[in-house]
Amino acid sequence: MTADLSSRVPGTTAANVVPAESTPLSDRVREALAVTLRGCDELIPQADWVKKLQHSEQTGQALRIKLGLDPTAPDIHIGHTVVLNKMRQLQNLGHQVIFLIGDFTSLIGDPSGRNSTRPPLTPEQIKANAETYYKQASLVLDPAKTEIRYNSEWSLPLGSMGMIQLAAKYTVARMMERNDFHQRFTAGTPISVHEFLYPLMQGYDSVALKSDLELGGTDQKFNLLMGRHLQAEYGQEPQCILTMPLLVGLDGVDKMSKSKNNYIGITEDPNTMFAKVLSISDTLMWDWYTLLSFQTEAQISALKADVAAGRNPKDAKVALAKEITARFHSAAAADAAEQDFINRSKGGVPDDIPEVSLPLAEGGAPLGIGALLKSANLAPSTSEANRLIDGGGVRVDGSAVSDRGLKLAAGTYVVQVGKRKFARVTLG
């Protein structure tokens, strides 16, 4: 598995695709490889994936592509759709995608990226959350061509004897090579024994499903590589793994997360979804284009060049907001959301409003809405700002603010308090 870690992707465009062997790649395989690489962080190992694609073309047998999500919350946000978009792209090429709901692994709790033990969910929480997952994922995937599975199907029958036999296929020393385990051990932070079971069980999912490719975020790399290791232990051809970058949330700092309240839920209403996309910074917008847009790389490059040449970046952001809103609702709903945003942001706003420039903290950390209102002289104190928010009297770019925890990244915003107080606030 150590050798796999060095199998870096040389690039993410078709121009960088180099055949793994001297035999020229067919146009179909070259296209599939380019689709696979777009926006990805790593493809491990790329040469094996090329061979799988070539074999699929020769035999007509679809490859099995797996994505597992633990139902840790009742809703999917657009950060989850980064890998779902990639699944849909590969699905459109004719391959079999498997949407795996981790109802068993959720009982353990994924330790990925954690500096403490993750509290496991109850079976009741898992069942309630899982009921909505596939319905929401179907807004991206083609449900008629998607295999839906639950890992309790094979994990529960494994039993205690099977679990012991599975645990014997990996060493503690190798497990402690995992960054989060190593860091917690070095810091003297407790690690529960059951946490070692999580990567083993996720890896065993790949054995049970005989997957050819598993997708996940960059934080899942250790777990994905475990699948390769266990498949080899069970005499299967190891899967390839494809890691996708974690989508940065609305705050422009942390990965998108409901716990950080920097997310866009894919079932949010069109007007809210559209307005939230427009709230991201101009810089973050281009990362979102790469990971969320279905426009070609050439189209995105041309748009970026137009902005660099002087075009208002808001035009590009509006186009992205309409594309994302249309995907989860409809083109008509996206058009209506745009018009609603225009009406709300322009209606009742005086032509001449105060211009306020506020610095962000060191490192560009976003500014909380309460501190912004106080610093912009729109509220006498943060406590009064919170009272105004609770009362529904605060708007940012026409959208009502209901969350005291809202943080705004670098950019320019029209902030309204009540009916008469306005300021055009630039953060940077």
BAGUTI-535956 format. One record per residue (C-alpha): x, z, y; residue number from 1; residue in one letter. Coordinates in Angstrom, 1 decimal. Last residue first. Example, Ala and Ser with C-alpha at 12.3 -4.5 7.8 and 13.67 -1.06 7.14 Angstrom:
BEGIN
{rec {13.7, 7.1, -1.1}, 2, S}
{rec {12.3, 7.8, -4.5}, 1, A}
This chain:
BEGIN
{rec {-11.0, 2.8, 42.4}, 428, G}
{rec {-14.6, 3.6, 43.0}, 427, L}
{rec {-16.5, 1.6, 45.7}, 426, T}
{rec {-19.7, 3.2, 46.9}, 425, V}
{rec {-22.3, 1.3, 48.8}, 424, R}
{rec {-24.4, 4.1, 50.2}, 423, A}
{rec {-28.1, 4.7, 50.6}, 422, F}
{rec {-30.4, 7.6, 51.7}, 421, K}
{rec {-33.9, 6.6, 52.7}, 420, R}
{rec {-36.3, 6.7, 49.7}, 419, K}
{rec {-34.7, 9.4, 47.7}, 418, G}
{rec {-31.0, 9.1, 46.9}, 417, V}
{rec {-29.7, 5.6, 46.4}, 416, Q}
{rec {-26.4, 4.4, 45.2}, 415, V}
{rec {-25.3, 0.8, 45.5}, 414, V}
{rec {-22.3, 0.5, 43.2}, 413, Y}
{rec {-18.8, -1.0, 43.4}, 412, T}
{rec {-16.3, -0.8, 40.6}, 411, G}
{rec {-14.0, 1.6, 38.7}, 410, A}
{rec {-15.9, 3.6, 36.1}, 409, A}
{rec {-19.0, 5.6, 36.7}, 408, L}
{rec {-19.9, 8.8, 34.7}, 407, K}
{rec {-23.4, 9.9, 33.8}, 406, L}
{rec {-23.5, 13.5, 32.5}, 405, G}
{rec {-26.4, 14.5, 34.7}, 404, R}
{rec {-28.6, 11.9, 32.9}, 403, D}
{rec {-31.8, 10.6, 34.3}, 402, S}
{rec {-30.4, 8.0, 36.8}, 401, V}
{rec {-33.0, 5.4, 37.9}, 400, A}
{rec {-31.7, 1.9, 37.9}, 399, S}
{rec {-31.6, 0.0, 41.2}, 398, G}
{rec {-27.8, -0.4, 41.4}, 397, D}
{rec {-27.5, 3.4, 40.8}, 396, V}
{rec {-30.7, 5.4, 41.5}, 395, R}
{rec {-31.3, 9.1, 42.2}, 394, V}
{rec {-34.6, 10.8, 42.9}, 393, G}
{rec {-35.8, 11.3, 39.4}, 392, G}
{rec {-36.3, 15.0, 39.8}, 391, G}
{rec {-33.6, 15.9, 37.3}, 390, D}
{rec {-31.2, 13.7, 39.3}, 389, I}
{rec {-32.1, 15.4, 42.6}, 388, L}
{rec {-31.6, 18.8, 41.0}, 387, R}
{rec {-28.2, 17.7, 39.7}, 386, N}
{rec {-27.2, 16.5, 43.1}, 385, A}
{rec {-28.2, 19.9, 44.5}, 384, E}
{rec {-26.0, 21.6, 42.0}, 383, S}
{rec {-23.2, 19.1, 42.9}, 382, T}
{rec {-23.4, 20.0, 46.5}, 381, S}
{rec {-24.7, 18.7, 49.9}, 380, P}
{rec {-26.0, 15.4, 48.4}, 379, A}
{rec {-25.5, 11.8, 49.6}, 378, L}
{rec {-22.3, 12.7, 51.4}, 377, N}
{rec {-20.4, 10.2, 49.3}, 376, A}
{rec {-18.3, 13.1, 47.9}, 375, S}
{rec {-21.4, 15.0, 46.9}, 374, K}
{rec {-23.1, 12.1, 45.3}, 373, L}
{rec {-19.9, 11.1, 43.4}, 372, L}
{rec {-19.3, 14.6, 42.2}, 371, A}
{rec {-22.8, 14.7, 40.6}, 370, G}
{rec {-22.5, 11.1, 39.2}, 369, I}
{rec {-19.3, 12.0, 37.3}, 368, G}
{rec {-16.3, 9.9, 38.2}, 367, L}
{rec {-14.5, 7.7, 35.6}, 366, P}
{rec {-10.9, 8.4, 34.6}, 365, A}
{rec {-8.5, 5.9, 36.2}, 364, G}
{rec {-5.3, 7.5, 35.0}, 363, G}
{rec {-5.2, 10.0, 37.8}, 362, E}
{rec {-8.7, 10.7, 39.1}, 361, A}
{rec {-10.7, 7.9, 40.7}, 360, L}
{rec {-10.5, 7.4, 44.4}, 359, P}
{rec {-13.7, 7.1, 46.5}, 358, L}
{rec {-14.5, 4.3, 49.0}, 357, S}
{rec {-17.8, 4.6, 50.9}, 356, V}
{rec {-19.6, 1.8, 52.8}, 355, E}
{rec {-22.6, 3.0, 54.7}, 354, P}
{rec {-25.7, 0.7, 54.6}, 353, I}
{rec {-26.5, -2.3, 56.8}, 352, D}
{rec {-28.9, -4.7, 55.1}, 351, D}
{rec {-31.3, -1.9, 54.1}, 350, P}
{rec {-32.2, -1.6, 50.4}, 349, V}
{rec {-36.0, -1.6, 50.0}, 348, G}
{rec {-36.0, -4.2, 47.2}, 347, G}
{rec {-32.6, -5.6, 46.6}, 346, K}
{rec {-31.5, -3.6, 43.5}, 345, S}
{rec {-35.0, -3.3, 42.1}, 344, R}
{rec {-36.0, -6.9, 42.5}, 343, N}
{rec {-32.7, -8.3, 41.3}, 342, I}
{rec {-32.7, -6.0, 38.2}, 341, F}
{rec {-36.3, -7.0, 37.5}, 340, D}
{rec {-35.3, -10.7, 37.8}, 339, Q}
{rec {-32.5, -10.2, 35.3}, 338, E}
{rec {-34.7, -8.3, 33.0}, 337, A}
{rec {-37.3, -11.1, 33.1}, 336, A}
{rec {-34.6, -13.7, 32.2}, 335, D}
{rec {-33.4, -11.5, 29.3}, 334, A}
{rec {-37.0, -11.0, 28.1}, 333, A}
{rec {-37.5, -14.7, 28.1}, 332, A}
{rec {-34.3, -15.3, 26.2}, 331, A}
{rec {-35.4, -12.8, 23.6}, 330, S}
{rec {-34.9, -9.2, 22.4}, 329, H}
{rec {-31.7, -8.1, 20.7}, 328, F}
{rec {-29.8, -11.4, 21.2}, 327, R}
{rec {-31.5, -12.1, 24.6}, 326, A}
{rec {-30.2, -8.8, 26.0}, 325, T}
{rec {-26.6, -9.6, 24.8}, 324, I}
{rec {-26.6, -13.1, 26.3}, 323, E}
{rec {-28.3, -12.0, 29.5}, 322, K}
{rec {-25.8, -9.2, 30.1}, 321, A}
{rec {-22.9, -11.6, 29.4}, 320, L}
{rec {-24.2, -14.1, 31.9}, 319, A}
{rec {-24.8, -11.4, 34.5}, 318, V}
{rec {-21.2, -10.2, 34.0}, 317, K}
{rec {-19.8, -13.7, 34.5}, 316, A}
{rec {-21.8, -14.0, 37.8}, 315, D}
{rec {-20.7, -10.5, 38.8}, 314, K}
{rec {-17.1, -11.7, 38.6}, 313, P}
{rec {-17.8, -13.7, 41.8}, 312, N}
{rec {-15.8, -17.0, 41.6}, 311, R}
{rec {-12.5, -16.9, 43.3}, 310, G}
{rec {-10.0, -18.8, 41.2}, 309, A}
{rec {-9.5, -15.8, 38.9}, 308, A}
{rec {-13.3, -15.8, 38.3}, 307, V}
{rec {-13.2, -19.5, 37.4}, 306, D}
{rec {-10.2, -19.0, 35.1}, 305, A}
{rec {-12.2, -16.2, 33.2}, 304, K}
{rec {-15.1, -18.6, 32.8}, 303, L}
{rec {-12.8, -21.3, 31.3}, 302, A}
{rec {-11.2, -18.8, 29.0}, 301, S}
{rec {-14.6, -17.6, 27.8}, 300, I}
{rec {-15.7, -21.2, 27.1}, 299, Q}
{rec {-12.5, -22.0, 25.2}, 298, A}
{rec {-12.9, -18.8, 23.2}, 297, E}
{rec {-16.3, -20.0, 22.1}, 296, T}
{rec {-19.4, -18.1, 23.3}, 295, Q}
{rec {-20.9, -15.7, 20.7}, 294, F}
{rec {-20.2, -12.8, 22.9}, 293, S}
{rec {-19.6, -9.3, 21.6}, 292, L}
{rec {-15.9, -8.8, 20.9}, 291, L}
{rec {-14.2, -11.3, 23.2}, 290, T}
{rec {-16.8, -11.0, 26.0}, 289, Y}
{rec {-16.7, -7.2, 25.7}, 288, W}
{rec {-13.0, -7.2, 26.3}, 287, D}
{rec {-13.6, -9.5, 29.3}, 286, W}
{rec {-16.2, -7.1, 30.8}, 285, M}
{rec {-13.8, -4.1, 30.6}, 284, L}
{rec {-11.9, -5.5, 33.6}, 283, T}
{rec {-15.0, -6.2, 35.7}, 282, D}
{rec {-16.2, -2.6, 35.1}, 281, S}
{rec {-19.3, -1.9, 33.2}, 280, I}
{rec {-22.6, -1.3, 35.0}, 279, S}
{rec {-23.9, -4.8, 34.5}, 278, L}
{rec {-24.2, -4.2, 30.7}, 277, V}
{rec {-26.2, -1.0, 31.5}, 276, K}
{rec {-28.6, -3.0, 33.7}, 275, A}
{rec {-29.4, -5.6, 31.0}, 274, F}
{rec {-29.9, -2.9, 28.3}, 273, M}
{rec {-32.2, -0.9, 30.6}, 272, T}
{rec {-34.3, -3.9, 31.5}, 271, N}
{rec {-34.5, -5.2, 27.9}, 270, P}
{rec {-35.7, -1.9, 26.4}, 269, D}
{rec {-33.2, 0.0, 24.2}, 268, E}
{rec {-33.3, -0.9, 20.5}, 267, T}
{rec {-29.7, -2.0, 20.4}, 266, I}
{rec {-28.6, 1.3, 21.9}, 265, G}
{rec {-26.1, 0.9, 24.7}, 264, I}
{rec {-23.5, 3.6, 24.8}, 263, Y}
{rec {-21.5, 5.9, 27.0}, 262, N}
{rec {-23.3, 9.1, 26.2}, 261, N}
{rec {-20.1, 10.5, 24.7}, 260, K}
{rec {-22.0, 11.8, 21.7}, 259, S}
{rec {-23.8, 8.5, 21.4}, 258, K}
{rec {-20.4, 6.8, 21.1}, 257, S}
{rec {-18.6, 3.8, 22.6}, 256, M}
{rec {-14.9, 4.3, 22.4}, 255, K}
{rec {-13.6, 6.3, 25.4}, 254, D}
{rec {-12.4, 5.2, 28.8}, 253, V}
{rec {-14.4, 2.4, 30.5}, 252, G}
{rec {-17.3, 4.8, 31.0}, 251, D}
{rec {-19.7, 2.2, 29.5}, 250, L}
{rec {-18.1, 2.3, 26.1}, 249, G}
{rec {-14.9, 0.9, 24.8}, 248, V}
{rec {-15.5, -1.2, 21.6}, 247, L}
{rec {-13.3, -0.2, 18.7}, 246, L}
{rec {-11.1, -3.1, 17.7}, 245, P}
{rec {-11.9, -4.9, 14.5}, 244, M}
{rec {-10.1, -4.3, 11.2}, 243, T}
{rec {-10.3, -6.8, 8.4}, 242, L}
{rec {-9.3, -5.8, 4.9}, 241, I}
{rec {-8.6, -7.9, 1.8}, 240, C}
{rec {-9.9, -6.8, -1.5}, 239, Q}
{rec {-7.8, -6.1, -4.5}, 238, P}
{rec {-8.3, -8.2, -7.6}, 237, E}
{rec {-9.8, -5.7, -10.1}, 236, Q}
{rec {-8.0, -3.7, -12.8}, 235, G}
{rec {-9.4, -0.3, -11.9}, 234, Y}
{rec {-6.2, 0.9, -10.3}, 233, E}
{rec {-6.0, -2.4, -8.4}, 232, A}
{rec {-9.5, -1.8, -7.1}, 231, Q}
{rec {-8.4, 1.7, -6.2}, 230, L}
{rec {-5.5, 0.6, -4.0}, 229, H}
{rec {-7.4, -2.1, -2.2}, 228, R}
{rec {-10.3, 0.4, -1.5}, 227, G}
{rec {-7.8, 3.0, -0.2}, 226, M}
{rec {-6.6, 0.3, 2.3}, 225, L}
{rec {-10.1, 0.4, 3.8}, 224, L}
{rec {-10.0, 4.2, 4.1}, 223, N}
{rec {-6.6, 4.2, 5.8}, 222, F}
{rec {-7.7, 1.4, 8.2}, 221, K}
{rec {-11.0, 3.0, 9.3}, 220, Q}
{rec {-9.9, 4.0, 12.8}, 219, D}
{rec {-9.2, 0.3, 13.5}, 218, T}
{rec {-12.9, -0.4, 12.9}, 217, G}
{rec {-14.2, -1.7, 9.7}, 216, G}
{rec {-14.6, -4.8, 7.5}, 215, L}
{rec {-14.1, -5.1, 3.7}, 214, E}
{rec {-13.2, -8.4, 2.0}, 213, L}
{rec {-13.4, -9.5, -1.6}, 212, D}
{rec {-15.8, -6.7, -2.7}, 211, S}
{rec {-16.3, -5.8, -6.4}, 210, K}
{rec {-19.3, -3.7, -5.3}, 209, L}
{rec {-18.5, -0.7, -7.5}, 208, A}
{rec {-14.7, -1.0, -6.9}, 207, V}
{rec {-15.2, -1.4, -3.1}, 206, S}
{rec {-17.5, 1.7, -3.1}, 205, D}
{rec {-14.6, 3.6, -4.9}, 204, Y}
{rec {-12.5, 3.2, -1.8}, 203, G}
{rec {-15.2, 4.9, 0.3}, 202, Q}
{rec {-15.3, 7.7, -2.3}, 201, M}
{rec {-11.6, 8.2, -2.3}, 200, L}
{rec {-11.5, 8.0, 1.5}, 199, P}
{rec {-14.1, 10.8, 1.6}, 198, Y}
{rec {-12.8, 13.0, -1.2}, 197, L}
{rec {-9.8, 14.3, 0.7}, 196, F}
{rec {-12.3, 15.9, 3.2}, 195, E}
{rec {-13.6, 18.0, 0.3}, 194, H}
{rec {-10.3, 19.9, 0.3}, 193, V}
{rec {-11.0, 21.3, 3.8}, 192, S}
{rec {-8.2, 20.7, 6.4}, 191, I}
{rec {-7.6, 23.7, 8.7}, 190, P}
{rec {-5.5, 23.1, 11.9}, 189, T}
{rec {-1.9, 24.3, 11.6}, 188, G}
{rec {-0.7, 21.7, 14.1}, 187, A}
{rec {1.4, 20.0, 11.5}, 186, T}
{rec {-1.5, 19.9, 9.0}, 185, F}
{rec {-3.9, 18.6, 11.7}, 184, R}
{rec {-1.4, 15.9, 12.6}, 183, Q}
{rec {-0.8, 14.9, 9.0}, 182, H}
{rec {-4.5, 14.8, 8.2}, 181, F}
{rec {-5.2, 12.6, 11.3}, 180, D}
{rec {-2.3, 10.3, 10.6}, 179, N}
{rec {-2.9, 9.7, 6.9}, 178, R}
{rec {0.5, 10.2, 5.2}, 177, E}
{rec {-1.1, 13.4, 3.8}, 176, M}
{rec {-3.1, 11.4, 1.3}, 175, M}
{rec {0.0, 9.8, 0.0}, 174, R}
{rec {1.6, 13.2, -0.7}, 173, A}
{rec {-1.7, 14.5, -2.2}, 172, V}
{rec {-1.6, 11.7, -4.8}, 171, T}
{rec {-4.2, 9.1, -5.7}, 170, Y}
{rec {-5.6, 8.0, -9.1}, 169, K}
{rec {-6.2, 11.5, -10.3}, 168, A}
{rec {-9.0, 11.9, -7.8}, 167, A}
{rec {-11.0, 9.3, -9.6}, 166, L}
{rec {-10.7, 11.0, -12.9}, 165, Q}
{rec {-11.8, 14.3, -11.4}, 164, I}
{rec {-14.8, 12.6, -9.7}, 163, M}
{rec {-15.7, 10.9, -13.0}, 162, G}
{rec {-15.8, 14.3, -14.8}, 161, M}
{rec {-17.8, 15.9, -11.9}, 160, S}
{rec {-20.5, 13.2, -11.9}, 159, G}
{rec {-20.0, 9.5, -11.3}, 158, L}
{rec {-23.8, 9.1, -11.5}, 157, P}
{rec {-24.1, 10.4, -7.9}, 156, L}
{rec {-21.5, 8.0, -6.5}, 155, S}
{rec {-22.9, 4.8, -8.2}, 154, W}
{rec {-26.3, 4.4, -6.5}, 153, E}
{rec {-25.4, 7.1, -3.9}, 152, S}
{rec {-23.5, 4.3, -2.2}, 151, N}
{rec {-26.7, 2.7, -0.9}, 150, Y}
{rec {-27.0, -1.1, -1.0}, 149, R}
{rec {-28.5, -3.9, 1.1}, 148, I}
{rec {-27.5, -7.5, 0.2}, 147, E}
{rec {-28.0, -9.8, 3.2}, 146, T}
{rec {-29.1, -13.4, 3.0}, 145, K}
{rec {-32.8, -13.0, 3.9}, 144, A}
{rec {-31.9, -10.3, 6.4}, 143, P}
{rec {-29.7, -12.6, 8.5}, 142, D}
{rec {-27.5, -10.1, 10.3}, 141, L}
{rec {-27.7, -9.3, 14.0}, 140, V}
{rec {-31.2, -7.9, 14.5}, 139, L}
{rec {-31.1, -7.1, 10.8}, 138, S}
{rec {-28.7, -4.3, 11.6}, 137, A}
{rec {-31.6, -2.5, 13.4}, 136, Q}
{rec {-33.9, -2.7, 10.3}, 135, K}
{rec {-31.0, -1.7, 8.1}, 134, Y}
{rec {-30.2, 1.4, 10.0}, 133, Y}
{rec {-33.8, 2.7, 10.7}, 132, T}
{rec {-34.5, 4.4, 7.4}, 131, E}
{rec {-30.9, 5.5, 7.1}, 130, A}
{rec {-31.3, 8.1, 9.9}, 129, N}
{rec {-34.3, 9.9, 8.3}, 128, A}
{rec {-32.6, 9.9, 4.9}, 127, K}
{rec {-29.3, 11.2, 6.2}, 126, I}
{rec {-31.0, 14.0, 8.2}, 125, Q}
{rec {-33.0, 15.1, 5.2}, 124, E}
{rec {-29.9, 15.0, 2.9}, 123, P}
{rec {-28.1, 17.4, 5.4}, 122, T}
{rec {-25.2, 16.0, 7.4}, 121, L}
{rec {-21.7, 17.2, 6.9}, 120, P}
{rec {-19.9, 19.0, 9.8}, 119, P}
{rec {-16.7, 17.1, 10.6}, 118, R}
{rec {-13.6, 19.3, 10.0}, 117, T}
{rec {-11.3, 19.3, 13.0}, 116, S}
{rec {-9.0, 16.9, 14.8}, 115, N}
{rec {-11.1, 14.0, 13.7}, 114, R}
{rec {-10.1, 10.3, 14.0}, 113, G}
{rec {-11.3, 9.6, 10.5}, 112, S}
{rec {-12.6, 12.8, 8.8}, 111, P}
{rec {-15.8, 11.1, 7.5}, 110, D}
{rec {-18.3, 13.7, 6.5}, 109, G}
{rec {-19.0, 14.7, 2.9}, 108, I}
{rec {-22.8, 14.3, 2.7}, 107, L}
{rec {-22.4, 11.1, 4.8}, 106, S}
{rec {-20.4, 9.7, 1.8}, 105, T}
{rec {-23.5, 9.8, -0.3}, 104, F}
{rec {-25.9, 8.0, 2.1}, 103, D}
{rec {-23.2, 5.6, 3.1}, 102, G}
{rec {-25.4, 2.6, 3.8}, 101, I}
{rec {-23.7, -0.6, 2.6}, 100, L}
{rec {-24.6, -3.9, 4.2}, 99, F}
{rec {-23.2, -6.5, 1.8}, 98, I}
{rec {-22.5, -10.0, 3.0}, 97, V}
{rec {-22.4, -13.0, 0.7}, 96, Q}
{rec {-20.5, -16.0, 2.1}, 95, H}
{rec {-22.1, -19.2, 3.3}, 94, G}
{rec {-20.2, -19.8, 6.6}, 93, L}
{rec {-23.1, -18.3, 8.5}, 92, N}
{rec {-22.5, -15.1, 6.6}, 91, Q}
{rec {-18.9, -15.1, 7.9}, 90, L}
{rec {-20.2, -15.3, 11.5}, 89, Q}
{rec {-22.9, -12.7, 10.7}, 88, R}
{rec {-20.3, -10.3, 9.3}, 87, M}
{rec {-18.2, -10.7, 12.4}, 86, K}
{rec {-21.2, -9.9, 14.6}, 85, N}
{rec {-21.9, -6.8, 12.4}, 84, L}
{rec {-18.3, -5.7, 13.0}, 83, V}
{rec {-18.7, -5.7, 16.8}, 82, V}
{rec {-22.3, -4.7, 16.3}, 81, T}
{rec {-21.4, -1.1, 15.8}, 80, H}
{rec {-20.4, -0.8, 19.4}, 79, G}
{rec {-23.8, -2.3, 20.3}, 78, I}
{rec {-25.4, 1.0, 19.3}, 77, H}
{rec {-27.1, 1.7, 16.0}, 76, I}
{rec {-29.8, 4.4, 16.0}, 75, D}
{rec {-30.7, 7.5, 13.9}, 74, P}
{rec {-27.2, 9.0, 13.9}, 73, A}
{rec {-24.7, 9.8, 11.2}, 72, T}
{rec {-26.1, 7.0, 8.9}, 71, P}
{rec {-22.7, 6.2, 7.4}, 70, D}
{rec {-21.8, 2.6, 7.8}, 69, L}
{rec {-20.2, 0.4, 5.1}, 68, G}
{rec {-19.4, -3.3, 5.6}, 67, L}
{rec {-18.7, -5.5, 2.6}, 66, K}
{rec {-17.9, -9.2, 2.2}, 65, I}
{rec {-18.4, -10.7, -1.3}, 64, R}
{rec {-17.0, -14.3, -1.4}, 63, L}
{rec {-19.4, -17.1, -2.2}, 62, A}
{rec {-18.6, -19.2, -5.3}, 61, Q}
{rec {-18.5, -22.9, -4.8}, 60, G}
{rec {-15.5, -23.1, -7.2}, 59, T}
{rec {-13.0, -25.0, -5.1}, 58, Q}
{rec {-14.2, -23.7, -1.7}, 57, E}
{rec {-14.3, -20.1, -2.9}, 56, S}
{rec {-10.8, -20.4, -4.4}, 55, H}
{rec {-9.5, -21.7, -1.1}, 54, Q}
{rec {-11.1, -18.9, 0.8}, 53, L}
{rec {-9.7, -16.3, -1.6}, 52, K}
{rec {-6.3, -17.9, -1.3}, 51, K}
{rec {-6.5, -17.7, 2.5}, 50, V}
{rec {-7.5, -14.1, 2.3}, 49, W}
{rec {-4.5, -13.3, 0.1}, 48, D}
{rec {-2.1, -14.9, 2.7}, 47, A}
{rec {-3.7, -12.9, 5.5}, 46, Q}
{rec {-3.0, -9.5, 3.8}, 45, P}
{rec {-4.4, -7.6, 5.5}, 44, I}
{rec {-6.2, -9.1, 8.5}, 43, L}
{rec {-5.5, -6.9, 11.6}, 42, E}
{rec {-6.9, -6.4, 15.1}, 41, D}
{rec {-9.7, -9.0, 15.1}, 40, C}
{rec {-11.0, -10.9, 18.1}, 39, G}
{rec {-11.2, -14.2, 16.3}, 38, R}
{rec {-9.3, -13.9, 13.0}, 37, L}
{rec {-12.2, -14.4, 10.6}, 36, T}
{rec {-13.6, -17.4, 12.5}, 35, V}
{rec {-10.2, -19.0, 12.5}, 34, A}
{rec {-9.8, -18.4, 8.8}, 33, L}
{rec {-13.2, -20.0, 8.1}, 32, A}
{rec {-12.4, -23.0, 10.2}, 31, E}
{rec {-9.1, -23.5, 8.4}, 30, R}
{rec {-10.8, -23.2, 5.1}, 29, V}
{rec {-13.4, -25.8, 6.0}, 28, R}
{rec {-10.8, -28.2, 7.5}, 27, D}
{rec {-8.8, -28.0, 4.3}, 26, S}
{rec {-5.6, -26.1, 4.4}, 25, L}
{rec {-2.4, -28.0, 3.8}, 24, P}
{rec {-0.5, -27.1, 0.6}, 23, T}
{rec {2.8, -25.5, 1.7}, 22, S}
{rec {1.4, -22.0, 1.3}, 21, E}
{rec {0.0, -19.3, 3.5}, 20, A}
{rec {-1.1, -21.9, 6.1}, 19, P}
{rec {-0.4, -20.8, 9.6}, 18, V}
{rec {-3.2, -20.0, 12.0}, 17, V}
{rec {-1.9, -19.5, 15.5}, 16, N}
{rec {-3.8, -22.4, 17.0}, 15, A}
{rec {-7.0, -21.2, 15.4}, 14, A}
{rec {-6.8, -18.1, 17.6}, 13, T}
{rec {-6.3, -14.4, 16.9}, 12, T}
{rec {-2.6, -14.1, 16.5}, 11, G}
{rec {0.2, -13.2, 14.2}, 10, P}
{rec {-2.0, -10.8, 12.2}, 9, V}
{rec {0.2, -8.0, 10.9}, 8, R}
{rec {1.0, -7.5, 7.2}, 7, S}
{rec {3.3, -4.6, 7.8}, 6, S}
{rec {0.7, -2.0, 6.6}, 5, L}
{rec {0.2, -4.0, 3.3}, 4, D}
{rec {3.7, -3.2, 2.2}, 3, A}
{rec {3.0, 0.5, 2.3}, 2, T}
{rec {0.0, 0.0, 0.0}, 1, M}
